[in-house]
Amino acid sequence: MNFFEDLRYTREHEWARKKGDRVVVGITDFAQHQLGDVVYVELPDVGEAVKKGESFGVVESTKAVSELFAPISGKVVEVNGPLADAPETLNADAYGKGWMIAIEPSDPKEVDALMDAKAYRALVEEQA
């Protein structure tokens, strides 16, 4: 299982990566392992507002349907459109090509309040 120092994490197993004035969001390796084979992804449209802790989409796997929760508040400025036709990318490359959305944060400090890799590793070990 991978834990990256340049990422921040949520208790719901989303990751956030600062990239310039944007924050790129996806699900963690732990989340995709728990889900199993991902078969469908529903993401918001560009321009939609997301609020920290609230649902912004859905991931469906052969095991379950899970909501996605925004790690920060802001406006969706980019969506990973290819996931619609290739949702299995989440299983193959959760931290790379499996990114989901990019958010223009309304409060950039929200990212710093998320868990760092050490805290997230402890959470995963507790839940495993």
C-alpha positions in Angstrom: 0.0 0.0 0.0 1.3 3.4 -1.0 1.4 6.5 1.2 2.8 9.6 -0.5 4.3 12.5 1.5 3.1 15.1 -1.1 -0.5 14.1 -0.6 -3.1 14.9 2.0 -5.8 12.4 3.0 -9.4 12.2 4.3 -10.9 9.7 6.7 -13.2 8.7 3.8 -10.1 7.6 1.8 -9.8 10.5 -0.7 -6.5 12.1 -1.5 -5.7 15.7 -2.4 -2.6 17.0 -4.2 -1.8 20.7 -4.5 -1.0 21.5 -8.1 -0.5 25.3 -8.6 -3.7 27.0 -7.6 -5.7 23.8 -7.9 -6.2 20.7 -5.8 -6.4 17.4 -7.6 -8.5 14.8 -5.9 -8.8 11.0 -6.2 -9.4 7.9 -4.1 -6.6 6.1 -2.3 -5.0 2.8 -3.0 -6.7 1.5 0.2 -10.1 2.6 -1.1 -9.8 1.0 -4.5 -8.6 -2.3 -2.8 -11.6 -2.2 -0.5 -14.0 -1.6 -3.5 -12.7 -4.3 -5.7 -13.1 -3.9 -9.5 -14.5 -0.5 -10.3 -17.1 -0.6 -13.0 -18.7 2.9 -13.0 -17.7 6.4 -11.9 -20.0 9.4 -11.6 -18.3 12.8 -11.3 -19.6 16.4 -11.1 -19.5 18.8 -14.1 -16.9 21.5 -14.5 -18.1 24.7 -12.8 -20.0 22.9 -10.0 -19.4 23.9 -6.4 -18.2 21.2 -3.9 -18.3 21.6 -0.2 -15.8 19.9 2.2 -17.2 16.7 3.6 -20.1 16.5 1.2 -20.7 14.1 -1.7 -19.4 15.0 -5.1 -19.9 11.7 -7.0 -20.2 8.0 -6.9 -17.9 5.0 -7.5 -19.5 1.6 -8.2 -17.7 -1.6 -8.0 -18.5 -5.3 -8.3 -18.8 -5.2 -4.5 -20.5 -1.9 -3.6 -21.6 1.6 -4.5 -19.7 4.3 -2.6 -20.1 8.0 -2.4 -17.1 10.3 -3.0 -16.6 13.1 -0.5 -14.9 16.4 -1.2 -11.8 16.9 0.9 -12.1 20.7 0.5 -14.6 23.3 -0.7 -14.4 25.1 -4.0 -15.3 25.0 -7.7 -14.6 22.0 -9.9 -12.3 23.3 -12.7 -11.4 20.0 -14.4 -12.9 16.5 -14.5 -11.1 13.3 -15.6 -13.5 12.5 -18.4 -11.7 9.3 -19.6 -12.8 7.6 -16.3 -16.3 7.4 -17.6 -15.2 4.9 -20.4 -12.4 3.3 -18.3 -13.4 3.3 -14.6 -10.9 0.4 -14.1 -8.2 3.1 -14.2 -8.9 3.7 -10.5 -7.8 0.2 -9.7 -4.7 0.3 -12.0 -3.4 3.8 -11.1 -5.3 5.5 -8.3 -2.7 8.2 -7.7 -1.9 8.9 -11.4 -4.3 8.5 -14.3 -7.1 7.6 -11.8 -7.4 11.2 -10.5 -11.0 12.4 -10.5 -11.4 16.1 -10.3 -9.4 19.3 -9.9 -10.8 21.9 -7.5 -10.1 25.6 -7.3 -10.2 25.9 -3.5 -12.3 28.6 -1.8 -10.0 28.3 1.2 -6.5 26.9 0.3 -5.8 26.3 4.0 -8.3 23.5 4.1 -5.8 21.3 2.3 -3.3 21.7 5.1 -5.9 20.6 7.7 -6.2 17.2 6.0 -4.2 14.2 7.3 -0.6 13.8 6.3 0.8 10.4 5.1 1.8 9.3 8.6 -1.7 10.0 10.1 -3.4 8.3 7.1 -1.2 5.3 7.4 -2.2 5.0 11.1 -5.9 5.2 10.1 -5.5 2.5 7.5 -3.7 0.2 9.9 -6.5 0.7 12.4 -9.2 -0.1 9.8 -7.4 -3.0 8.2 
